[in-house]
């Protein structure tokens, strides 16, 4: 919207151009503009009030537990049950992996840090040697997880990750 108040005035002086317009014309145009502006404000207020009403109704439905359908609730409960079954990795990871971990880590440690003085510096600094950025606890994590996908924990958690991904995909497709 645009209102040009100067269009009713003469170009040479700031005086109403009475040859074309009267005071009533100017006032009628002002009233039309103000009415149009008021209708825009009222329309926007109504839109915001409707949005507030919708939010309140949605909040009430959520608060009362009516936001989800019965099938959505069953799908969520089913997913929760399946995820709880996946929680215990000790059922999936055989005990020989833990025994292999110690051997693999010692072998890794011997091969990567061959010099006795480096090992001595690591031991004196409780596993972390800052000048060469050595952190044996990080190395342990790398060995425990496995260097590639078919070793150590990665081998046995790969299926669990895939099952979890499938459960979440089923949940999203249920909606």
C-alpha positions as CSV (number, residue, x, y, z in Angstrom):
1,X,0.0,0.0,0.0
2,X,1.1,3.5,-0.8
3,X,-0.5,6.8,0.0
4,X,0.8,10.0,-1.7
5,X,-0.5,13.0,0.2
6,X,1.3,15.4,-2.0
7,X,-0.6,14.5,-5.2
8,X,-3.5,16.8,-4.2
9,X,-1.2,19.8,-4.0
10,X,0.2,22.2,-6.6
11,X,3.7,21.8,-7.9
12,X,4.7,25.4,-7.5
13,X,3.5,26.0,-3.9
14,X,2.4,23.9,-1.1
15,X,-1.3,24.6,-1.4
16,X,-4.3,22.4,-2.3
17,X,-4.9,22.3,-6.0
18,X,-8.5,23.5,-5.8
19,X,-9.0,23.4,-9.6
20,X,-9.1,19.6,-9.5
21,X,-9.6,18.5,-5.9
22,X,-11.6,19.6,-2.9
23,X,-11.1,19.0,0.8
24,X,-13.7,16.3,0.7
25,X,-11.8,14.4,-2.0
26,X,-8.6,14.5,0.1
27,X,-10.5,13.4,3.2
28,X,-12.3,10.6,1.3
29,X,-9.0,9.3,-0.1
30,X,-7.4,9.4,3.4
31,X,-10.4,7.5,4.8
32,X,-10.2,4.9,2.1
33,X,-6.5,4.4,2.8
34,X,-7.0,4.1,6.5
35,X,-9.8,1.7,6.0
36,X,-7.7,-0.5,3.7
37,X,-4.8,-0.3,6.3
38,X,-7.2,-1.3,9.1
39,X,-8.5,-4.2,7.1
40,X,-5.0,-5.5,6.5
41,X,-4.2,-5.3,10.2
42,X,-7.5,-7.0,11.1
43,X,-6.9,-9.8,8.6
44,X,-3.4,-10.4,10.0
45,X,-4.8,-10.4,13.5
46,X,-7.4,-13.0,12.5
47,X,-4.7,-15.1,10.9
48,X,-2.6,-15.0,14.1
49,X,-5.6,-15.7,16.3
50,X,-6.5,-18.7,14.2
51,X,-2.9,-19.9,14.5
52,X,-3.0,-19.4,18.3
53,X,-6.3,-21.4,18.4
54,X,-4.8,-24.2,16.4
55,X,-1.7,-24.4,18.6
56,X,-3.8,-24.5,21.7
57,X,-5.9,-27.3,20.3
58,X,-2.8,-29.2,19.3
59,X,-1.3,-28.7,22.8
60,X,-4.5,-29.9,24.4
61,X,-4.5,-33.0,22.2
62,X,-0.9,-33.7,23.0
63,X,-1.5,-33.1,26.7
64,X,-4.5,-35.5,26.7
65,X,-2.6,-38.1,24.8
66,X,-4.8,-37.9,21.7
67,X,-2.0,-36.7,19.3
68,X,-1.0,-40.1,18.0
69,X,-3.2,-42.7,16.4
70,X,-3.6,-46.2,17.8
71,X,-1.4,-47.6,15.0
72,X,1.3,-45.0,15.7
73,X,1.3,-45.8,19.4
74,X,1.6,-49.6,18.6
75,X,4.4,-49.0,16.2
76,X,6.3,-46.9,18.8
77,X,5.8,-49.5,21.5
78,X,6.9,-52.3,19.1
79,X,10.1,-50.3,18.2
80,X,10.8,-49.7,21.9
81,X,10.6,-53.4,22.6
82,X,12.9,-54.3,19.7
83,X,15.4,-51.6,20.7
84,X,15.5,-53.0,24.2
85,X,16.3,-56.4,22.8
86,X,19.2,-54.9,20.9
87,X,20.6,-53.1,24.0
88,X,22.7,-56.0,25.4
89,X,25.7,-56.4,23.1
90,X,27.3,-58.9,25.4
91,X,24.9,-61.5,23.9
92,X,26.2,-60.7,20.5
93,X,29.9,-60.4,21.2
94,X,31.5,-63.8,21.9
95,X,34.0,-64.0,24.8
96,X,36.9,-64.9,22.5
97,X,36.8,-61.3,21.2
98,X,37.9,-60.0,24.6
99,X,40.7,-62.5,24.8
100,X,41.8,-61.6,21.2
101,X,41.8,-58.0,22.1
102,X,44.7,-58.3,24.6
103,X,46.8,-60.2,22.1
104,X,46.0,-57.9,19.2
105,X,46.7,-54.8,21.3
106,X,50.1,-56.0,22.5
107,X,51.0,-57.0,18.9
108,X,49.9,-53.5,17.7
109,X,51.8,-51.8,20.5
110,X,55.0,-53.7,19.7
111,X,54.8,-53.0,16.0
112,X,53.9,-49.3,16.2
113,X,56.2,-48.3,19.0
114,X,59.3,-50.3,18.4
115,X,61.9,-48.2,20.3
116,X,62.3,-49.0,24.0
117,X,62.8,-45.3,24.8
118,X,59.4,-44.4,23.2
119,X,57.7,-47.1,25.3
120,X,59.5,-45.9,28.4
121,X,58.3,-42.3,27.7
122,X,54.7,-43.5,27.2
123,X,54.8,-45.5,30.5
124,X,56.3,-42.6,32.5
125,X,53.5,-40.3,31.2
126,X,50.8,-42.8,32.0
127,X,49.9,-43.7,28.4
128,X,50.2,-40.2,26.9
129,X,53.3,-38.8,25.3
130,X,52.7,-35.3,24.2
131,X,55.8,-34.5,22.1
132,X,54.9,-37.2,19.6
133,X,51.1,-37.0,20.2
134,X,50.9,-40.6,21.4
135,X,47.8,-41.7,23.3
136,X,47.7,-45.5,23.9
137,X,44.1,-45.2,25.2
138,X,43.0,-44.0,21.9
139,X,45.0,-46.8,20.3
140,X,43.1,-49.3,22.5
141,X,39.8,-47.9,21.2
142,X,40.9,-48.4,17.6
143,X,41.9,-52.0,18.3
144,X,38.8,-52.8,20.3
145,X,36.5,-51.4,17.6
146,X,38.6,-53.1,14.8
147,X,40.7,-51.7,12.1
148,X,38.3,-52.8,9.4
149,X,34.7,-53.9,9.3
150,X,35.3,-57.6,9.8
151,X,37.3,-57.4,13.0
152,X,36.6,-57.1,16.8
153,X,33.6,-55.2,17.8
154,X,32.8,-53.7,14.4
155,X,32.2,-57.2,13.1
156,X,29.6,-58.0,15.8
157,X,28.0,-54.6,16.1
158,X,27.5,-54.2,12.4
159,X,24.4,-56.4,12.5
160,X,23.0,-54.5,15.5
161,X,23.5,-51.2,13.8
162,X,21.7,-52.5,10.7
163,X,18.8,-53.9,12.8
164,X,18.5,-50.6,14.6
165,X,18.4,-48.7,11.3
166,X,15.7,-51.1,10.0
167,X,13.6,-50.5,13.2
168,X,13.8,-46.8,12.7
169,X,13.0,-47.1,9.0
170,X,9.9,-49.2,9.9
171,X,8.9,-46.6,12.5
172,X,9.1,-43.7,9.9
173,X,7.2,-45.8,7.3
174,X,4.5,-46.5,9.8
175,X,3.6,-42.8,9.9
